[in-house]
Amino acid sequence: MKKRLFLIGIFVILIFSCVISNAYPWKKKSSSVNNLKDTSWQLVTIKEKNVGSITVDNDSKISVSFTNNRISGFSGVNRYSGGYKLSNDSISVSQLSVSLMSGSRSAMDVEDRFLRILGSAKKVKQDKDTLTLENSKGDTLTFRSLKTSENKEQNSALPLNKEILNTEWKLVDMAGRTLK
């Protein structure tokens, strides 16, 4: 009889502690972003407070990679790189340099929006496989992780490296002349 009462008491304490730990989920500490080093992300959404939201096509390959204190990636038409500093939930991107390629008007417009928000990002939030950068105006860039647990090779700077590996190319035009 005493053994049953003891087991029931332990069971009640266990249930009570579970209820208490989940009673106030809004008081749980939000995890801060401590390290983005050696991570790569692909852009999913650009959301501008006064303009609206753009869902970015998967084929655009707009990306960001973090290594040590450097940030780099592909912005839709051009490649970019610069520095960054991370402190808890704050990020500061500095000295972005961008290559000078030209693309379609729509691709250049998306690239301009992306680079403007990236360069002015102040807040960073990471939830599992999602990274969100936000500037002081409330404009956001939302990324999905390019990392996969099954494929460590994909953790490299960009998936583009893997896509062109072991492919064949044929030069068909040089300086405006068609080659045979």
Backbone as numpy.savetxt, mean C-alpha at the origin, in Angstrom:
# Nx Ny Nz CAx CAy CAz Cx Cy Cz
-18.75 -33.46 44.83 -19.57 -32.27 44.83 -18.70 -31.01 44.83
-17.65 -31.03 45.70 -16.76 -29.88 45.77 -16.01 -29.71 44.45
-15.68 -30.84 43.83 -14.96 -30.81 42.57 -15.82 -30.16 41.49
-17.12 -30.49 41.45 -18.04 -29.89 40.48 -18.16 -28.39 40.70
-18.31 -27.97 41.95 -18.42 -26.54 42.25 -17.14 -25.81 41.83
-16.00 -26.43 42.06 -14.73 -25.83 41.68 -14.65 -25.66 40.16
-15.04 -26.71 39.40 -15.00 -26.64 37.95 -16.00 -25.62 37.41
-17.17 -25.56 38.01 -18.17 -24.56 37.60 -17.64 -23.16 37.88
-16.98 -22.96 39.00 -16.39 -21.66 39.35 -15.33 -21.25 38.33
-14.46 -22.18 37.97 -13.42 -21.90 36.97 -14.07 -21.55 35.64
-15.10 -22.29 35.25 -15.82 -22.05 34.00 -16.44 -20.65 34.01
-17.08 -20.27 35.10 -17.71 -18.95 35.21 -16.66 -17.84 35.11
-15.52 -18.01 35.76 -14.44 -17.02 35.70 -13.92 -16.89 34.26
-13.77 -18.01 33.58 -13.30 -18.01 32.20 -14.28 -17.26 31.30
-15.56 -17.58 31.41 -16.59 -16.92 30.60 -16.62 -15.43 30.92
-16.57 -15.07 32.19 -16.60 -13.68 32.61 -15.42 -12.91 32.03
-14.22 -13.48 32.05 -13.05 -12.79 31.52 -13.14 -12.61 30.01
-13.72 -13.58 29.32 -13.90 -13.44 27.86 -14.88 -12.33 27.55
-15.96 -12.25 28.31 -16.97 -11.22 28.10 -16.37 -9.84 28.35
-15.62 -9.69 29.43 -15.02 -8.40 29.78 -14.01 -7.97 28.72
-13.19 -8.89 28.23 -12.17 -8.50 27.24 -12.77 -8.06 25.92
-13.98 -8.53 25.59 -14.64 -8.14 24.35 -15.74 -7.12 24.55
-15.95 -6.68 25.76 -17.07 -5.78 26.06 -16.87 -4.39 25.48
-15.65 -3.94 25.36 -15.38 -2.59 24.89 -14.42 -2.62 23.69
-14.88 -3.13 22.53 -13.97 -3.26 21.39 -13.48 -1.91 20.88
-14.25 -0.83 21.09 -13.82 0.47 20.61 -12.67 1.03 21.44
-12.39 0.47 22.59 -11.29 0.93 23.42 -9.99 0.20 23.14
-10.04 -0.76 22.21 -8.81 -1.48 21.88 -7.85 -0.52 21.21
-6.59 -0.62 21.53 -5.59 0.24 20.94 -5.45 -0.08 19.45
-5.41 0.99 18.67 -5.17 0.77 17.25 -3.67 0.56 17.07
-3.34 -0.39 16.25 -1.93 -0.67 16.06 -1.31 0.40 15.19
-0.16 0.90 15.59 0.52 1.90 14.80 1.42 1.20 13.79
1.73 1.92 12.74 2.59 1.37 11.71 4.02 1.65 12.13
4.76 0.61 12.44 6.12 0.77 12.91 7.16 0.57 11.81
6.80 -0.21 10.80 7.81 -0.56 9.82 7.17 -0.89 8.48
7.55 -0.17 7.46 7.12 -0.49 6.10 8.29 -1.00 5.27
9.45 -1.12 5.90 10.67 -1.52 5.20 10.46 -2.85 4.47
10.92 -2.89 3.23 10.86 -4.08 2.38 9.43 -4.54 2.11
8.50 -3.60 1.99 7.14 -3.94 1.59 6.82 -3.25 0.27
5.94 -3.87 -0.51 5.49 -3.32 -1.78 3.98 -3.39 -1.84
3.38 -2.36 -2.45 1.93 -2.22 -2.47 1.47 -1.76 -3.84
0.27 -2.21 -4.25 -0.31 -1.78 -5.52 -1.54 -0.93 -5.23
-1.65 0.20 -5.93 -2.75 1.14 -5.73 -4.08 0.52 -6.14
-5.09 0.70 -5.28 -6.43 0.21 -5.56 -7.38 1.37 -5.78
-7.30 2.40 -4.91 -8.24 3.51 -4.96 -7.56 4.84 -4.68
-7.97 5.86 -5.42 -7.61 7.24 -5.13 -8.91 7.93 -4.72
-8.92 8.52 -3.54 -10.12 9.20 -3.07 -9.76 10.64 -2.74
-10.33 11.56 -3.52 -10.12 12.98 -3.26 -11.39 13.55 -2.66
-11.23 14.26 -1.57 -12.37 14.73 -0.79 -13.36 15.54 -1.62
-12.88 16.45 -2.45 -13.78 17.32 -3.22 -14.09 16.81 -4.61
-13.44 15.72 -5.04 -13.61 15.23 -6.40 -14.36 13.90 -6.43
-14.04 13.01 -5.53 -14.65 11.69 -5.51 -13.60 10.61 -5.51
-14.04 9.41 -5.81 -13.18 8.24 -5.71 -12.93 7.64 -7.09
-11.71 7.20 -7.31 -11.34 6.51 -8.56 -10.83 5.13 -8.18
-11.44 4.10 -8.74 -10.92 2.75 -8.58 -9.92 2.53 -9.70
-8.71 2.23 -9.32 -7.63 2.11 -10.29 -7.62 0.71 -10.89
-7.50 0.66 -12.20 -7.45 -0.60 -12.94 -6.23 -1.41 -12.51
-6.40 -2.70 -12.31 -5.31 -3.59 -11.92 -4.15 -3.55 -12.88
-4.43 -3.33 -14.16 -3.40 -3.32 -15.19 -2.51 -2.08 -15.12
-2.92 -1.06 -14.38 -2.13 0.17 -14.32 -0.82 -0.03 -13.58
-0.77 -1.00 -12.67 0.45 -1.34 -11.93 1.02 -0.16 -11.13
0.17 0.80 -10.75 0.64 1.90 -9.91 1.01 1.32 -8.56
2.23 1.61 -8.12 2.73 0.92 -6.94 3.63 1.81 -6.10
3.88 1.33 -4.89 4.83 1.98 -3.99 5.60 0.88 -3.26
6.90 1.10 -3.13 7.77 0.17 -2.40 8.58 0.96 -1.39
8.77 0.36 -0.22 9.52 1.00 0.86 10.77 0.19 1.14
11.94 0.84 1.10 13.19 0.19 1.48 13.97 1.17 2.33
14.41 0.72 3.51 15.11 1.60 4.46 14.36 2.92 4.59
14.95 4.02 4.19 14.27 5.31 4.27 13.92 5.84 2.88
13.81 4.94 1.89 13.51 5.31 0.51 12.15 4.77 0.09
11.49 5.56 -0.75 10.20 5.18 -1.32 10.37 5.23 -2.84
9.79 4.27 -3.54 9.90 4.26 -5.01 8.74 3.47 -5.57
8.57 3.59 -6.89 7.52 2.82 -7.53 7.22 3.30 -8.93
6.08 2.87 -9.41 5.58 3.23 -10.74 4.30 4.01 -10.54
4.18 5.17 -11.18 3.03 6.05 -10.96 2.03 6.04 -12.10
2.08 5.04 -12.95 1.11 4.91 -14.04 1.73 5.14 -15.40
2.62 6.13 -15.47 3.34 6.43 -16.71 4.84 6.48 -16.41
5.19 7.05 -15.29 6.59 7.27 -14.92 6.99 6.49 -13.68
8.30 6.40 -13.46 8.85 5.84 -12.23 9.20 7.01 -11.33
9.13 6.79 -10.03 9.46 7.84 -9.07 10.26 7.26 -7.92
10.92 8.15 -7.20 11.63 7.74 -5.98 11.79 8.98 -5.10
12.04 8.73 -3.83 12.22 9.81 -2.88 12.52 9.25 -1.51
12.45 10.10 -0.51 12.68 9.67 0.86 11.39 9.66 1.65
11.41 8.97 2.77 10.25 8.99 3.66 10.71 8.78 5.09
9.92 9.32 6.01 10.13 9.10 7.43 8.81 8.63 8.01
8.90 7.64 8.88 7.72 7.03 9.49 7.83 7.14 11.00
6.75 7.60 11.63 6.70 7.68 13.08 5.28 7.37 13.53
5.09 6.18 14.12 3.76 5.72 14.53 2.79 5.76 13.37
1.80 6.65 13.41 0.80 6.73 12.35 1.04 7.91 11.42
2.24 8.48 11.47 2.57 9.64 10.64 3.64 9.25 9.62
3.50 9.84 8.44 4.50 9.62 7.39 4.82 10.96 6.75
6.05 11.11 6.34 6.49 12.30 5.64 7.27 11.85 4.42
6.80 12.24 3.24 7.47 11.88 1.99 8.20 13.12 1.51
9.48 12.95 1.12 10.26 14.11 0.72 11.02 13.86 -0.57
11.30 14.94 -1.26 12.14 14.97 -2.44 11.80 13.89 -3.46
10.54 13.87 -3.89 10.15 12.92 -4.93 10.73 13.36 -6.27
11.40 12.45 -6.94 11.86 12.70 -8.30 11.12 11.74 -9.22
10.75 12.24 -10.39 9.91 11.48 -11.31 10.54 11.51 -12.69
10.53 10.36 -13.39 11.01 10.34 -14.77 10.08 11.20 -15.63
10.47 11.48 -16.86 9.72 12.44 -17.68 9.09 11.81 -18.91
8.42 10.69 -18.76 7.73 10.05 -19.87 6.35 10.70 -20.03
5.78 10.53 -21.20 4.44 11.07 -21.46 3.50 9.92 -21.78
2.24 10.10 -21.41 1.24 9.07 -21.66 -0.07 9.71 -22.07
-1.12 8.92 -22.10 -2.44 9.45 -22.46 -2.89 10.47 -21.42
-3.81 11.33 -21.81 -4.31 12.37 -20.91 -4.89 11.76 -19.64
-5.66 10.67 -19.77 -6.28 10.06 -18.59 -5.23 9.43 -17.68
-4.22 8.77 -18.25 -3.16 8.16 -17.44 -2.34 9.24 -16.73
-2.07 10.35 -17.42 -1.32 11.45 -16.81 -2.13 12.11 -15.70
-3.45 12.20 -15.88 -4.32 12.78 -14.84 -4.31 11.92 -13.58
-4.42 10.60 -13.74 -4.37 9.69 -12.60 -3.01 9.78 -11.93
-1.95 9.80 -12.74 -0.60 9.90 -12.19 -0.42 11.19 -11.40
-0.91 12.30 -11.93 -0.79 13.59 -11.25 -1.50 13.56 -9.89
-2.69 13.00 -9.85 -3.44 12.89 -8.59 -2.68 12.00 -7.59
-2.19 10.87 -8.08 -1.45 9.94 -7.23 -0.23 10.61 -6.62
0.60 11.25 -7.46 1.84 11.86 -6.97 1.57 13.03 -6.03
0.51 13.80 -6.30 0.16 14.93 -5.43 -0.21 14.45 -4.04
-1.04 13.42 -3.96 -1.46 12.89 -2.65 -0.28 12.19 -1.97
0.48 11.40 -2.72 1.63 10.71 -2.15 2.63 11.70 -1.56
2.93 12.76 -2.30 3.90 13.75 -1.84 3.46 14.55 -0.64
2.13 14.62 -0.42 1.61 15.39 0.72 1.05 14.51 1.83
1.31 13.21 1.75 0.77 12.27 2.76 1.28 12.61 4.15
0.37 12.56 5.12 0.72 12.85 6.52 0.39 11.69 7.45
-0.67 10.93 7.12 -1.10 9.82 7.97 -0.94 8.51 7.22
-0.64 7.45 7.96 -0.52 6.13 7.37 -1.26 5.14 8.26
-1.98 4.22 7.63 -2.69 3.17 8.37 -2.49 1.87 7.63
-2.18 0.81 8.38 -1.98 -0.50 7.78 -2.87 -1.50 8.50
-3.72 -2.19 7.73 -4.59 -3.25 8.25 -4.36 -4.49 7.41
-3.68 -5.45 7.96 -3.36 -6.70 7.27 -2.75 -6.43 5.90
-3.54 -6.63 4.84 -3.03 -6.48 3.48 -3.43 -5.17 2.82
-3.80 -4.16 3.63 -4.21 -2.87 3.10 -3.38 -1.76 3.73
-2.94 -0.84 2.89 -2.19 0.34 3.35 -2.94 1.56 2.86
-3.16 2.54 3.76 -3.84 3.77 3.39 -2.95 4.95 3.76
-2.74 5.83 2.79 -2.01 7.08 3.03 -3.00 8.22 2.88
-2.95 9.18 3.80 -3.90 10.30 3.79 -3.16 11.61 3.97
-3.56 12.64 3.21 -2.96 13.95 3.39 -3.84 14.81 4.30
-3.41 16.04 4.56 -4.12 16.90 5.50 -5.49 17.34 4.99
-5.75 17.24 3.68 -7.05 17.59 3.10 -8.05 16.45 3.22
-7.59 15.26 3.61 -8.47 14.09 3.69 -8.46 13.24 2.44
-7.59 13.57 1.46 -7.45 12.76 0.25 -6.68 11.50 0.62
-7.08 10.35 0.06 -6.43 9.09 0.44 -6.01 8.26 -0.78
-4.97 7.49 -0.55 -4.52 6.46 -1.49 -4.64 5.13 -0.75
-5.33 4.17 -1.32 -5.49 2.86 -0.70 -4.79 1.82 -1.57
-3.94 1.03 -0.93 -3.13 0.03 -1.61 -3.44 -1.37 -1.08
-3.18 -2.38 -1.91 -3.20 -3.76 -1.45 -1.78 -4.29 -1.47
-1.48 -5.19 -0.57 -0.14 -5.72 -0.45 0.22 -6.57 -1.65
1.46 -6.45 -2.09 1.97 -7.31 -3.15 2.64 -8.54 -2.58
2.72 -8.64 -1.26 3.33 -9.81 -0.62 2.33 -10.96 -0.58
2.85 -12.14 -0.75 2.05 -13.34 -0.54 2.87 -14.30 0.29
2.23 -15.02 1.16 2.97 -15.94 2.01 3.54 -17.11 1.21
2.87 -17.47 0.10 3.35 -18.61 -0.68 4.53 -18.24 -1.56
4.62 -16.96 -1.96 5.63 -16.59 -2.94 6.50 -15.46 -2.41
7.59 -15.81 -1.76 8.49 -14.81 -1.19 9.18 -14.01 -2.29
9.30 -14.59 -3.49 9.95 -13.90 -4.59 9.20 -12.64 -4.97
7.89 -12.60 -4.74 7.08 -11.45 -5.11 7.33 -10.28 -4.17
8.06 -10.46 -3.09 8.36 -9.38 -2.17 9.42 -8.44 -2.72
9.91 -8.69 -3.91 10.89 -7.81 -4.51 10.24 -6.47 -4.83
11.02 -5.55 -5.34 10.56 -4.18 -5.54 9.23 -4.08 -6.30
9.10 -4.75 -7.41 7.86 -4.66 -8.18 7.56 -5.98 -8.87
6.29 -6.28 -9.09 5.95 -7.51 -9.80 6.37 -7.46 -11.26
6.66 -6.28 -11.79 7.07 -6.14 -13.18 8.30 -6.98 -13.48
9.23 -7.05 -12.53 10.44 -7.85 -12.73 10.09 -9.28 -13.09
9.13 -9.85 -12.40 8.75 -11.23 -12.62 8.01 -11.40 -13.95
7.24 -10.38 -14.35 6.45 -10.49 -15.58 7.31 -10.51 -16.83
8.44 -9.82 -16.83 9.27 -9.79 -18.03 10.41 -10.80 -18.01
10.55 -11.50 -16.90 11.59 -12.51 -16.78 11.30 -13.66 -17.74
12.32 -14.10 -18.48 12.22 -15.22 -19.42 11.21 -14.96 -20.55
11.13 -13.73 -21.03 10.28 -13.43 -22.17 11.16 -13.07 -23.36
10.62 -13.19 -24.56 11.36 -12.84 -25.76 10.81 -11.56 -26.34
11.70 -10.74 -26.92 11.31 -9.47 -27.50 11.88 -9.38 -28.91
11.12 -8.75 -29.80 11.59 -8.55 -31.17 11.46 -7.07 -31.49
12.54 -6.45 -31.94 12.53 -5.06 -32.32 11.84 -4.93 -33.68
10.77 -4.14 -33.75 10.02 -4.00 -35.00 10.11 -2.60 -35.58
10.53 -1.64 -34.77 10.61 -0.27 -35.24 11.77 0.41 -34.54
12.59 1.15 -35.32 13.68 1.88 -34.71 13.79 3.23 -35.41
13.66 4.28 -34.62 13.76 5.67 -35.16 12.76 5.89 -36.30
11.57 5.32 -36.17 10.52 5.52 -37.18 10.62 4.62 -38.38
11.61 3.74 -38.42 11.76 2.82 -39.55 11.32 1.43 -39.11
10.50 0.78 -39.92 10.08 -0.59 -39.65 11.19 -1.54 -40.02
11.50 -2.44 -39.11 12.55 -3.42 -39.33 11.96 -4.75 -39.72
12.73 -5.55 -40.46 12.25 -6.87 -40.88 12.89 -7.92 -40.06
